[in-house]
Amino acid sequence: MGDVLRLAVEQCDMSARLDECRAVELWSSVAGDYIASRCRRPVMSKGVMTVGVANAALRHELSMSRSSIARAINSLLGRKVVADIRFTG
């Protein structure tokens, strides 16, 4: 069954989308529960993670750390999935 599923994912070219879903799931563990609880759930599209943050000061602080956050997520995934992170109000 696992081989059939893996083959279907490869043939439908869904592996990139699955990696993006994994990146979204890793957001809270990388950012930490406190930060994640003050952000909206991330959305991934074409390698860019978008995270809604209502607090302007927190949004600025996260923007300054976006490359290290992306590196941490990519490291956990074992490959570059998150090319950039955008924090929006």
Stockholm file with secondary structure:
# STOCKHOLM 1.0

chainA/1-89         MGDVLRLAVEQCDMSARLDECRAVELWSSVAGDYIASRCRRPVMSKGVMTVGVANAALRHELSMSRSSIARAINSLLGRKVVADIRFTG
#=GR chainA/1-89 SS CHHHHHHHHHHTTCHHHHHHHHHHHHHHHHHCHHHHHTBCCCEEETTEEEEEBCCHHHHHHHHHTHHHHHHHHHHHHTSCCCCEEEEEC
#=GC SS_cons        CHHHHHHHHHHTTCHHHHHHHHHHHHHHHHHCHHHHHTBCCCEEETTEEEEEBCCHHHHHHHHHTHHHHHHHHHHHHTSCCCCEEEEEC
//
